[in-house]
Amino acid sequence: MSVATSLSDKKLARALARVHAAQAKFGRRYPGESGARQPVHTVYGGAHLFTAQTARKLGDVALRSLETYAPDPATFAGAIGLPEAQAARVYERVVDKLRREPVEDFRIDFEDGYGNRSDEDEDAHAAAAAREVATARDAGILPPFIGIRIKPLTSELAARSLRTLDIFVTTLCGSGALPSGFAVTLPKITGRAQVEVLVTVFEQLEEKLGLPDGTLKVEFMVETTQSILDPSGRVILPRLRDAAGDRLVGAHFGTYDYTAGCDITAAHQRMRHPACDFAKHMMKVAFAGTGVALSDGATNIMPVPVHRGGNLTAAQQAENRAAVHAAWRLHADDARHSLINGIYQGWDLHPAQLPTRYGAVYGFFLEGLAAASERLKNFVEKAAQATLVGDVFDDAATGQGLLNYFLRGIACGAVQEDEALATGLSLEEIRGRSFVKILDGRRAKS
């Protein structure tokens, strides 16, 4: 039975061509999440203190803190607000993580964590830090992600900042390959020109050092109001991304510089302040679907004892435990707030924050594991059935998002691979990291 239509084939073809062109342009700008690993945190430390053993030493301090103030699962769960049912499993995995891979991402800092030093000192520290990275690289003990934070590209500091970058990268590449997962963090951005200048310097370094185009990557620090809105009131984040191009791998929120820039007093400068939530939601909207990883800021109350020494009274020991537990709970609650809002990474400033970082992250993933497994299983079955019978299934981004929950959990140690089998996926499919490839593989097998 034929039906009447009004559009000519020629006019319909032109309309569809526009649709396809627009969709292709959209796909290039918003490729979606790749499923690539993102660290759950970035640990910052002054460049003058960095050595090849830094990550291991931080892990050892974290383990001692855990053994001292939470020597059993129940105490740890009570301190950071975990359900009793999760206590043993989370605690076991946190201890294993601290022994095996205590730091996922380390940023060697030449900015706030470094201070003001002479040019001679900074030259020496830039070269020395690069040599330590090379030593750790060659020994296989680098964290999976590593990088440096340079000084901001202001009139006063740009020359110093770029010289440090040059010395560090030149020294490191002079002794071998640039580590995978290497990034340069650009702080206190106030305009597109700063990003453009850094990209130009990257290009010059790559040409001089024989690196493939695009090797050097950048992370933005979003810590000024001007990195949210430009002087005309337009959102500037997409244009900053355009200036960086494919070199942009992350955007990190700077809690305390941002709140200070909003004239919020020190007593109220905290990660969960409404001003911070506004800025981070702007980041989510600007970078959603682009593959740019987001990171929250840091909790600046450190989990350290108030009394020192080896002959403490019972009351002093109790006060130490209470102080550490209070700081742990604040840190864990901040981390959970970030996770709930779809930000899977944050800053850590002290090794005693590592137990609570992993504890909060592991608890978050394990709490939602059963529901996420069932949802992904049903989604894959529905998608595969639509594909097998010839229907169009175009919601691959949703499927990848569901898969990413498990990829994130497995990568950081929260979820074990065999636990992810409840999704109905095979280990081979999970390790392939691609929802589209899963569907293609099932189509090929049938």
KAWOTA-V601682 format. One record per backbone hydrogen bond with DSSP energy under -1.0 kcal/mol. NH is the residue of the N-H (numbers start at 1). CO is the residue of the C=O. E is the energy in kcal/mol with one decimal. If there is no record, write none. Layout:
BEGIN
nh,co,e
NH,CO,E
NH,CO,E
END
This chain:
BEGIN
nh,co,e
12,8,-2.6
13,9,-2.3
14,10,-1.9
15,11,-2.2
16,12,-2.6
17,13,-2.1
18,14,-1.7
19,15,-1.9
20,16,-2.7
21,17,-2.3
22,18,-2.6
23,19,-2.5
24,20,-2.2
25,21,-2.1
26,22,-2.5
27,23,-2.5
28,24,-1.8
29,25,-1.7
30,26,-2.9
32,289,-3.5
42,346,-2.1
43,105,-2.9
44,348,-1.3
45,107,-1.8
47,109,-2.6
49,46,-1.7
54,51,-1.7
57,53,-2.5
58,54,-2.5
59,55,-2.0
60,56,-2.1
61,57,-2.2
62,58,-2.3
63,59,-2.3
64,60,-2.0
65,61,-2.2
66,62,-2.2
67,63,-2.7
68,64,-2.1
69,65,-2.6
70,66,-2.2
76,72,-1.9
77,73,-2.8
78,74,-2.4
79,75,-2.1
80,76,-2.1
81,77,-1.2
82,77,-2.4
86,83,-1.4
90,86,-2.7
91,87,-2.6
92,88,-2.3
93,89,-1.8
94,90,-2.5
95,91,-2.4
96,92,-2.0
97,93,-2.3
98,94,-2.5
99,95,-1.6
100,96,-2.3
101,97,-2.9
106,145,-1.7
107,43,-2.9
108,147,-3.1
109,45,-3.1
110,149,-2.5
114,111,-2.0
115,111,-2.0
122,118,-2.5
123,119,-2.6
124,120,-2.0
125,121,-2.8
126,122,-2.6
127,123,-1.9
128,124,-2.5
129,125,-2.7
130,126,-1.7
131,127,-2.0
132,128,-2.1
133,129,-2.3
134,130,-2.3
135,131,-2.2
136,132,-2.5
137,133,-2.9
138,134,-2.6
139,135,-1.6
141,136,-2.5
145,104,-1.8
146,181,-1.4
147,106,-1.4
148,183,-1.5
149,108,-2.5
150,185,-1.5
154,152,-1.7
158,154,-2.6
161,157,-2.9
162,158,-2.7
163,159,-1.8
164,160,-2.2
165,161,-2.1
166,162,-2.4
167,163,-2.8
168,164,-2.7
169,165,-2.6
170,166,-2.5
171,167,-2.5
172,168,-2.6
173,169,-2.7
174,170,-1.3
175,172,-1.3
182,179,-1.1
183,146,-1.2
184,217,-2.1
185,148,-3.0
186,219,-3.0
196,192,-2.3
197,193,-2.6
198,194,-1.9
199,195,-2.3
200,196,-2.2
201,197,-2.2
202,198,-2.5
203,199,-2.4
204,200,-2.0
205,201,-2.6
206,202,-2.8
207,203,-2.1
208,204,-2.4
209,205,-2.7
211,206,-2.1
215,212,-1.8
218,247,-2.4
219,184,-2.5
220,250,-2.5
221,186,-2.1
222,252,-3.4
227,224,-1.1
228,225,-1.6
229,225,-2.1
230,234,-2.9
233,230,-2.5
236,228,-1.9
240,236,-2.1
241,237,-2.1
242,238,-2.1
243,239,-1.9
244,240,-1.7
245,241,-2.7
247,244,-1.4
248,245,-1.5
249,218,-2.4
251,293,-2.4
252,220,-3.6
253,295,-2.7
254,222,-2.2
258,254,-2.0
259,255,-2.4
260,256,-1.9
261,257,-2.2
262,258,-1.1
263,260,-1.8
264,259,-2.4
268,265,-1.8
269,266,-1.3
270,268,-1.2
273,270,-1.6
277,273,-2.0
278,274,-2.2
279,275,-1.9
280,276,-2.7
281,277,-2.1
282,278,-2.0
283,279,-1.9
284,280,-2.3
285,281,-2.6
286,282,-2.5
287,283,-2.3
288,284,-1.3
290,287,-2.0
293,249,-2.1
295,251,-2.1
296,345,-3.1
304,302,-1.9
317,313,-2.4
318,314,-2.1
319,315,-2.1
320,316,-2.4
321,317,-2.4
322,318,-2.5
323,319,-2.3
324,320,-2.5
325,321,-2.6
326,322,-2.2
327,323,-2.0
328,324,-2.6
329,325,-2.6
330,326,-2.1
331,327,-2.4
332,328,-2.9
333,329,-2.6
334,330,-2.3
335,331,-2.4
336,332,-2.6
337,333,-2.2
338,334,-2.0
339,335,-2.4
340,336,-2.8
341,337,-1.4
342,339,-1.9
343,338,-2.8
347,297,-1.8
348,42,-2.3
353,350,-2.2
354,351,-1.6
357,353,-2.3
358,354,-2.3
359,355,-2.5
360,356,-2.6
361,357,-2.2
362,358,-3.0
363,359,-2.2
364,360,-2.1
365,361,-2.2
366,362,-2.6
367,363,-2.2
368,364,-1.2
372,368,-2.4
373,369,-2.5
374,370,-2.1
375,371,-2.2
376,372,-2.5
377,373,-2.4
378,374,-2.3
379,375,-2.3
380,376,-2.9
381,377,-2.1
382,378,-2.2
383,379,-2.7
384,380,-3.1
385,381,-2.2
386,382,-2.2
387,383,-2.2
388,384,-2.6
389,385,-1.9
391,386,-1.9
399,395,-1.7
400,396,-2.8
401,397,-2.1
402,398,-2.1
403,399,-2.3
404,400,-2.6
407,403,-2.0
408,404,-3.1
409,405,-1.9
410,406,-2.8
411,407,-2.3
412,408,-1.8
414,409,-1.6
415,409,-1.8
419,416,-1.1
420,416,-1.1
422,419,-1.1
423,420,-1.8
424,421,-2.1
430,426,-2.4
431,427,-2.8
432,428,-1.1
433,430,-1.4
438,434,-1.6
439,435,-2.0
440,436,-2.6
441,437,-2.6
442,438,-2.0
443,439,-2.2
444,440,-2.4
445,441,-2.1
446,442,-1.4
END
